[in-house]
């Protein structure tokens, strides 16, 4: 069970309401107005706005900067964090930075392989995977401890989430990974709005 955080998204889900989130992609340039424009387009239709983290392995404005911009607009951002591009030091540093701006919703992801993006020669980091990331952030929040075991004075009050595609292959193993994520401490799970129902009934 998740601890109580300042997250508005958590309050909505805890109240039994069906929460709707939408994803926005940052621009491939330093034009910050793009994320403001996208936020204003959907703000009246969603409960929180996910900001992707260099989706499809294409270099873009960082998710953290865009989430800060949305937060300053009075919107409810959800910071996506992928393990592809950062080691555990950077992953912890970024989350402390997010929490210092009142960004509480975190979506833990592994990330698309770099060969799909515009820098296919880049090396993936993958110091942790998404499951390890969930556990690390939970320990930072609940135990006030860094991955190395050192303690911190102020813990980040994170509402920790993950993504799940119940129809991806290998289909027979799809139930195992979400079960592990639950065990490690995620509090909410996001899925795509369109599902492959024929595959589900096979």
C-alpha contacts under 8 A as a table, 3 or more apart, distances in Angstrom:
res1	aa1	res2	aa2	distance
1	X	185	X	7.78
1	X	187	X	6.88
2	X	159	X	7.60
2	X	185	X	7.55
2	X	186	X	7.65
2	X	187	X	5.47
4	X	10	X	7.85
5	X	10	X	7.36
5	X	104	X	7.43
5	X	157	X	5.50
5	X	158	X	6.50
5	X	159	X	6.41
6	X	10	X	7.94
6	X	104	X	6.96
6	X	157	X	7.19
7	X	10	X	5.23
7	X	11	X	6.57
7	X	104	X	5.70
7	X	105	X	6.50
7	X	158	X	7.95
7	X	159	X	6.59
8	X	11	X	5.08
8	X	12	X	6.32
8	X	76	X	7.18
9	X	12	X	5.18
9	X	13	X	6.30
9	X	19	X	7.43
9	X	47	X	6.68
9	X	48	X	6.60
9	X	76	X	7.60
9	X	105	X	7.59
10	X	13	X	5.20
10	X	14	X	5.91
10	X	159	X	6.90
11	X	14	X	5.08
11	X	15	X	6.16
12	X	15	X	5.25
12	X	16	X	6.89
12	X	17	X	5.83
12	X	18	X	7.71
12	X	19	X	6.73
13	X	16	X	5.38
13	X	17	X	5.50
13	X	18	X	6.60
13	X	19	X	6.27
14	X	17	X	7.45
19	X	46	X	7.73
19	X	47	X	6.17
20	X	45	X	7.96
20	X	46	X	5.20
20	X	47	X	5.50
20	X	48	X	7.02
21	X	46	X	5.26
21	X	47	X	5.69
21	X	48	X	4.90
21	X	49	X	5.59
21	X	50	X	6.81
22	X	42	X	7.79
22	X	46	X	6.49
22	X	48	X	6.85
22	X	49	X	5.21
22	X	50	X	5.90
23	X	49	X	5.88
23	X	50	X	4.50
23	X	51	X	5.89
23	X	52	X	6.85
24	X	35	X	7.55
24	X	38	X	6.82
24	X	39	X	7.76
24	X	49	X	7.00
24	X	50	X	6.10
24	X	51	X	5.22
24	X	52	X	6.45
25	X	35	X	7.72
25	X	51	X	6.04
25	X	52	X	5.47
25	X	55	X	7.48
26	X	34	X	7.24
26	X	35	X	6.10
26	X	51	X	7.06
26	X	52	X	7.00
26	X	54	X	7.91
26	X	60	X	5.93
26	X	61	X	5.56
26	X	62	X	7.34
26	X	63	X	7.18
26	X	66	X	7.04
27	X	30	X	7.22
27	X	31	X	6.77
27	X	32	X	7.71
27	X	34	X	6.46
27	X	35	X	7.40
27	X	60	X	5.59
27	X	61	X	5.99
28	X	59	X	6.45
28	X	60	X	4.37
28	X	61	X	6.39
29	X	60	X	6.54
29	X	61	X	6.65
30	X	61	X	6.58
31	X	34	X	6.06
32	X	35	X	5.91
32	X	36	X	7.01
32	X	66	X	7.60
33	X	36	X	5.06
33	X	37	X	6.12
34	X	37	X	5.17
34	X	38	X	6.32
35	X	38	X	5.10
35	X	39	X	6.02
35	X	66	X	6.53
35	X	69	X	7.82
35	X	70	X	7.67
36	X	39	X	5.04
36	X	40	X	6.15
36	X	69	X	7.33
36	X	70	X	6.84
36	X	73	X	7.99
37	X	40	X	5.26
37	X	41	X	6.32
38	X	41	X	5.11
38	X	42	X	6.68
39	X	42	X	5.63
39	X	43	X	5.73
39	X	49	X	7.51
39	X	70	X	6.92
39	X	75	X	7.89
40	X	43	X	5.37
40	X	44	X	7.94
41	X	44	X	7.74
42	X	45	X	5.44
42	X	46	X	6.47
43	X	46	X	5.82
43	X	47	X	7.68
43	X	49	X	7.89
43	X	75	X	7.15
46	X	49	X	7.08
47	X	76	X	7.04
48	X	75	X	7.28
48	X	76	X	4.81
48	X	77	X	5.60
48	X	78	X	6.53
49	X	75	X	7.71
49	X	76	X	6.16
49	X	77	X	4.80
49	X	78	X	5.71
50	X	77	X	5.91
50	X	78	X	4.52
50	X	79	X	6.20
50	X	80	X	6.81
51	X	63	X	5.55
51	X	66	X	6.98
51	X	67	X	6.64
51	X	77	X	7.14
51	X	78	X	6.29
51	X	79	X	5.77
51	X	80	X	6.03
52	X	55	X	5.74
52	X	63	X	5.98
52	X	79	X	7.43
52	X	80	X	5.53
53	X	60	X	7.94
53	X	62	X	6.39
53	X	63	X	5.15
53	X	80	X	5.59
53	X	81	X	6.11
53	X	82	X	6.54
54	X	57	X	5.36
54	X	58	X	5.31
54	X	59	X	5.39
54	X	60	X	5.53
54	X	61	X	7.69
54	X	62	X	7.05
54	X	63	X	7.62
55	X	58	X	5.99
55	X	111	X	7.35
55	X	112	X	6.96
56	X	111	X	7.76
56	X	112	X	5.44
56	X	113	X	7.55
56	X	114	X	7.62
56	X	116	X	6.17
56	X	117	X	5.60
57	X	111	X	7.56
57	X	112	X	5.90
57	X	113	X	6.61
57	X	114	X	5.11
57	X	115	X	7.64
57	X	116	X	6.25
57	X	117	X	4.31
57	X	118	X	6.90
57	X	119	X	7.52
58	X	117	X	4.75
58	X	118	X	5.29
58	X	119	X	7.14
59	X	117	X	8.00
59	X	118	X	7.21
59	X	119	X	7.95
61	X	65	X	7.20
61	X	66	X	7.24
62	X	65	X	5.63
62	X	66	X	6.61
63	X	66	X	5.19
63	X	67	X	6.07
63	X	79	X	6.28
63	X	80	X	6.61
63	X	81	X	7.84
64	X	67	X	5.09
64	X	68	X	6.24
64	X	79	X	6.46
64	X	94	X	7.57
64	X	98	X	6.58
65	X	68	X	5.18
65	X	69	X	6.36
66	X	69	X	5.02
66	X	70	X	6.28
67	X	70	X	5.05
67	X	71	X	6.04
67	X	77	X	5.44
67	X	78	X	7.05
67	X	79	X	6.34
67	X	103	X	7.37
68	X	71	X	5.01
68	X	72	X	6.20
68	X	98	X	7.68
68	X	101	X	6.79
68	X	103	X	7.42
69	X	72	X	5.20
69	X	73	X	6.47
70	X	73	X	4.98
70	X	74	X	6.65
70	X	75	X	5.46
70	X	76	X	7.11
70	X	77	X	6.25
71	X	74	X	5.17
71	X	75	X	5.19
71	X	76	X	6.20
71	X	77	X	6.34
71	X	102	X	7.91
71	X	103	X	7.37
72	X	75	X	7.35
77	X	103	X	6.88
77	X	105	X	6.85
78	X	103	X	7.40
78	X	104	X	7.44
78	X	105	X	4.65
78	X	106	X	5.60
78	X	107	X	6.77
79	X	103	X	7.47
79	X	105	X	6.11
79	X	106	X	4.87
79	X	107	X	6.03
80	X	106	X	5.94
80	X	107	X	4.68
80	X	108	X	6.24
80	X	109	X	7.10
81	X	91	X	7.66
81	X	106	X	7.17
81	X	107	X	6.15
81	X	108	X	5.32
81	X	109	X	5.95
82	X	85	X	6.78
82	X	86	X	7.56
82	X	108	X	6.33
82	X	109	X	4.66
82	X	110	X	4.88
82	X	111	X	5.06
82	X	130	X	7.46
83	X	86	X	5.54
83	X	87	X	7.03
83	X	91	X	7.65
83	X	109	X	6.63
83	X	110	X	4.97
83	X	111	X	6.54
83	X	125	X	6.91
83	X	126	X	5.27
83	X	127	X	6.98
83	X	128	X	6.12
83	X	129	X	6.05
83	X	130	X	6.81
83	X	133	X	7.72
84	X	110	X	5.98
84	X	111	X	5.66
84	X	112	X	7.67
84	X	113	X	7.54
84	X	114	X	7.97
84	X	124	X	5.15
84	X	125	X	5.14
84	X	126	X	4.94
85	X	124	X	5.99
85	X	125	X	5.37
85	X	126	X	7.15
86	X	89	X	7.71
86	X	90	X	5.59
86	X	91	X	6.03
86	X	125	X	5.89
86	X	126	X	7.18
86	X	127	X	7.36
87	X	90	X	5.55
87	X	91	X	6.19
87	X	125	X	6.27
87	X	126	X	6.90
87	X	127	X	5.12
87	X	128	X	7.19
88	X	91	X	4.99
88	X	92	X	6.07
88	X	127	X	6.49
88	X	128	X	7.02
88	X	147	X	7.52
89	X	92	X	5.39
89	X	93	X	6.10
90	X	93	X	4.94
90	X	94	X	5.97
91	X	94	X	5.40
91	X	95	X	6.34
92	X	95	X	5.21
92	X	96	X	6.28
92	X	137	X	7.71
92	X	146	X	7.58
93	X	96	X	5.25
93	X	97	X	6.31
94	X	97	X	5.00
94	X	98	X	6.16
95	X	98	X	4.94
95	X	99	X	6.14
95	X	156	X	7.48
96	X	99	X	5.14
96	X	100	X	6.18
96	X	156	X	6.23
97	X	100	X	5.12
97	X	101	X	6.77
98	X	101	X	5.39
98	X	102	X	6.59
98	X	103	X	5.16
98	X	104	X	7.40
99	X	102	X	4.92
99	X	103	X	5.08
99	X	104	X	6.06
99	X	156	X	5.36
99	X	157	X	6.96
99	X	158	X	7.56
100	X	103	X	7.41
100	X	156	X	7.81
104	X	156	X	7.73
104	X	157	X	6.18
104	X	158	X	4.72
104	X	159	X	5.63
105	X	158	X	6.12
105	X	159	X	4.86
105	X	160	X	6.22
105	X	161	X	7.39
106	X	158	X	6.72
106	X	159	X	6.12
106	X	160	X	5.06
106	X	161	X	5.83
107	X	160	X	6.23
107	X	161	X	4.61
107	X	162	X	5.08
107	X	163	X	7.18
108	X	130	X	5.53
108	X	131	X	7.89
108	X	133	X	6.49
108	X	134	X	6.34
108	X	160	X	7.40
108	X	161	X	6.17
108	X	162	X	5.09
108	X	163	X	7.41
109	X	129	X	7.57
109	X	130	X	4.91
109	X	162	X	6.58
109	X	163	X	7.00
110	X	126	X	7.65
110	X	129	X	5.59
110	X	130	X	5.03
112	X	116	X	7.18
113	X	116	X	6.00
113	X	117	X	7.76
113	X	124	X	7.58
114	X	117	X	5.44
114	X	118	X	7.99
114	X	119	X	6.73
114	X	120	X	5.31
114	X	121	X	7.69
114	X	122	X	6.53
114	X	123	X	7.41
114	X	124	X	6.66
115	X	118	X	7.94
115	X	119	X	7.20
115	X	120	X	4.15
115	X	121	X	7.20
115	X	122	X	7.99
116	X	120	X	6.57
117	X	120	X	5.80
119	X	122	X	5.57
126	X	129	X	6.15
128	X	131	X	7.90
128	X	132	X	5.63
128	X	133	X	6.26
129	X	132	X	5.35
129	X	133	X	6.15
130	X	133	X	4.90
130	X	134	X	6.26
130	X	162	X	7.91
131	X	134	X	5.22
131	X	135	X	6.51
131	X	180	X	7.36
131	X	181	X	5.74
131	X	184	X	6.93
132	X	135	X	5.13
132	X	136	X	6.12
132	X	184	X	7.86
133	X	136	X	5.05
133	X	137	X	6.17
134	X	137	X	5.34
134	X	138	X	6.11
134	X	160	X	6.96
134	X	161	X	7.84
134	X	181	X	7.31
134	X	184	X	6.38
134	X	185	X	6.40
134	X	186	X	6.20
135	X	138	X	5.07
135	X	139	X	6.19
135	X	184	X	5.11
135	X	185	X	6.22
136	X	139	X	5.22
136	X	140	X	6.27
136	X	146	X	7.52
136	X	147	X	6.09
137	X	140	X	4.97
137	X	141	X	6.20
137	X	158	X	7.58
137	X	160	X	7.63
138	X	141	X	5.11
138	X	142	X	5.89
138	X	143	X	7.80
138	X	158	X	7.75
138	X	160	X	7.54
138	X	184	X	7.87
138	X	185	X	6.27
138	X	186	X	7.87
139	X	142	X	5.18
139	X	143	X	5.00
139	X	144	X	6.51
139	X	145	X	5.94
139	X	146	X	7.34
139	X	147	X	7.83
140	X	143	X	5.73
140	X	144	X	4.69
140	X	145	X	4.79
140	X	146	X	5.74
140	X	147	X	7.73
140	X	155	X	6.14
140	X	156	X	6.85
141	X	144	X	5.62
141	X	145	X	7.71
141	X	155	X	5.14
141	X	156	X	5.37
141	X	157	X	5.79
141	X	158	X	6.40
142	X	155	X	7.56
143	X	151	X	8.00
144	X	151	X	5.57
144	X	152	X	5.36
144	X	153	X	7.05
144	X	154	X	7.05
144	X	155	X	5.18
145	X	148	X	7.71
145	X	149	X	5.54
145	X	150	X	5.49
145	X	151	X	4.37
145	X	152	X	5.94
146	X	149	X	5.29
146	X	150	X	5.40
146	X	151	X	6.23
146	X	152	X	7.22
147	X	150	X	7.47
152	X	155	X	6.62
159	X	187	X	6.63
159	X	188	X	7.97
160	X	185	X	7.69
160	X	186	X	5.16
160	X	187	X	5.47
160	X	188	X	6.70
161	X	186	X	5.20
161	X	187	X	5.60
161	X	188	X	4.64
161	X	189	X	5.45
161	X	190	X	7.36
162	X	181	X	7.81
162	X	186	X	6.66
162	X	188	X	6.61
162	X	189	X	4.99
162	X	190	X	6.28
163	X	189	X	5.47
163	X	190	X	4.73
163	X	191	X	5.91
164	X	178	X	7.23
164	X	189	X	6.67
164	X	190	X	6.19
164	X	191	X	5.38
165	X	168	X	5.83
165	X	191	X	6.10
165	X	192	X	7.20
166	X	171	X	7.50
166	X	174	X	5.88
166	X	175	X	7.64
167	X	171	X	6.04
167	X	174	X	7.44
167	X	195	X	7.50
167	X	196	X	6.55
167	X	199	X	6.94
167	X	200	X	6.97
168	X	171	X	5.74
168	X	174	X	7.39
169	X	172	X	7.60
169	X	173	X	7.87
169	X	174	X	7.56
170	X	173	X	5.78
170	X	174	X	6.85
171	X	174	X	5.43
172	X	175	X	7.69
173	X	176	X	5.73
173	X	177	X	7.56
174	X	177	X	6.17
174	X	178	X	7.36
175	X	178	X	5.83
175	X	179	X	6.38
176	X	179	X	5.23
176	X	180	X	6.40
177	X	180	X	5.14
177	X	181	X	6.31
178	X	181	X	4.94
178	X	182	X	6.22
179	X	182	X	5.16
179	X	183	X	6.37
180	X	183	X	5.00
180	X	184	X	6.26
181	X	184	X	5.10
181	X	185	X	6.38
181	X	186	X	5.99
182	X	185	X	5.30
182	X	186	X	5.46
182	X	187	X	7.47
183	X	186	X	7.74
186	X	189	X	7.63
192	X	195	X	6.93
196	X	199	X	5.56
196	X	200	X	6.59
197	X	200	X	4.92
197	X	201	X	6.43
198	X	201	X	5.31
198	X	202	X	6.56
199	X	202	X	5.27
